[in-house]
Amino acid sequence: MKKNLLSIIILALLVVNIAMTGFMLLSVMTTNSQTAKLISDIATALELEASGGAGGGFSPDNSGVVEVSNIATFGFTGQDKLTINLKPGADSKSHYMVVEVVFSMNTASPDYATYGSSESLAGTRELVKSQITNVLSKYTMEELQADTQAAREEILEGVQTLYGSAFIYDVTFSSVLYN
């Protein structure tokens, strides 16, 4: 008789345990689904995608191929060449770089009408110049002589962030002199 009573108590505890486990499982799953929905809503608001943000951000890949007839340029050329102090290299000497920087703009972009006018570009010219100087001064002469691609990408990203648009899609350096 004691064995039967003990078996009934164990069975009752098992049923209570299963009921509590089921309740915990349901409460955790609803919280998890609510969290997933919240994250999805935030990502949608920021225009991000699980595939890596093909629709968001300002990468040059978003602008696609720009036709030659839709290209306009502006920059620091001729008398406006930039002279930038570079980070000391392996020789611990100060070096500088004299460079012409040209930005390519997509005239078919809706933001070009707002930001691409000569008045608008003239108003932000010093900010763009500051962005170029800040980026290039992080590099040594040797690093820039070896490869300017990383510096150009960093400048492009900074300028696109400054304007909040990808209507500027490329940066090129010309007439580069090092000393």
N, C-alpha and C positions, 0 to 999 in steps of 0.2 A: 504494500500500500504506500509506503514511503517512497519507493521507486517511482510509482505512477504519479504521485504528487510532485516529485522533483522533476519529472519529465514534462508535466503540464506547465510548471513554472518556467522551465527552460524554453518551451515552445512559445509561451506568452512573451518572454523577453525577446526571442527571435522575431516574432511578429512586430513588436514595438520597434526593434532595431531596424527592420526592413522599412517600416513606415517612416521613421525619422531619416533614414538614408535617402529615400525617395523624395521627401520634402526638401532636404538639403540640395539634392541634385536639381530639382525644379527651380529652386531659388537661385542657384548659381547659374543655371542655363539662361534664365530670364535676364539676370544682370549682365551676363556675357553678351547676349543678343542686343541689349540696350546699348552697351558700350560699343559694339561693332557698328550699330546704326549711327551713333554719335560720331564716331571716327569717319564713317562714310559721308555723313553730312558735312563735316568740316573739310574733308578732301574735295568734295564737290564744290563747296564754296570757294576753295582756293584753286579750283580748276586743275587738280592733280589727278593722275590716273595711276592705277596699279602697274601699268606697263612702263612706268618711268617718267611720266609727265609729258607725253607726246604733244599735248595741247597747251601745257603751261610753260612757264619760264621764258627766257629770252635768248635761248641758244640760237646760233646762226642757222642751224638745221631747220628751224621753224619757218624761216622765210623762203625756203626752197630755192629754186633757180630763178635768178632775176634776169630779165631780158635786158639787153644792152640799152634799149630805148627807155628803160625805166631806171637808169642809174644816174645819180647826181653825186658830186663829190664836194667835200669841203675839208679844210685842214690847215696845217701850219707849214706853208711852203714859201719859197722865195725869201723875202726879207723877214718873214715870220718864223724862220727855222728855230727849233728849240735847242737850247744848250742845257744839258742835264748832267749834274754831278752824279757819278756812279758810285756804288759801294766799292770800297777798296778791295782789290783782289789778292792773289797769292803774294804779289810783290809788296803789299802794304802801302802802295802809292795811291794817291788820289787820281782818278781818271774822270774824263767827261766825254760826253757823246753829243755831237751836233747832228740833228736828224730832222728830216721833213716827214711829217705824219699826215697821211691822207685817209679820210673816212669815206666809205662808199655808202650811199643812201638809196633805199628803194622808193622811188617816187610813186609807185603804185600802192604803197602802204597807206592806210587811212591816217596814220599819225604823221606822215610827211607833211600834210597840209598844215598841221598844228605846229610841229617842231622844226620842220625843214626849211622854213622861210629864212631869208638872209637876216631879217631882224631878230628872229628867235635864236638863230645860231650865234649871232653877234652878242646877244644877251647872255648866253651860257658859255661863251668862248673861254673865259678865264676858268670856269669850273672844269671844262674838258681838259684844258691845259694842265690844271692841277692834278687831274686824274692821271694823265700821261706821266707827269713828273713823279708823282708818288709811286707809280708802278715801276717805271724804269730805274728809279734810284734804289730799288731793292736788289738790283742785279749787278754783278761785276762785269767788267769789260769782257773778260774771257767767256762768261756765260752767254752774253749777248752776241759775241762773235761766233760762238758755236751754233746757237740756235735762238732765233727771235720769236719763234712760234708761241711759246708759253707766255711771253711778255705781251705779244699782240692779242692773244686770247684774253688775258687778264684785263688789258685796257678795254677791249671790246665789251667784256662783261660789265666792267665798271661804268662805261658810258651808256650801255643799254639800261643799266639799273638807274643811272642818273636821270635819263629821259623816261624811264618806265615803259620802254617800247623797243621793239627790234627793227625799227625802220632803218637804223644804222646796222649794217650786217657784215661789214668787213673793215679791217684796219691794215694799212700797208705803210712800210717805212721806205723812204728813198733818200738818196744823198746822205748816207750814213758815214760819219767820220768819227774816229775814236782818237783820243789822246790821253 
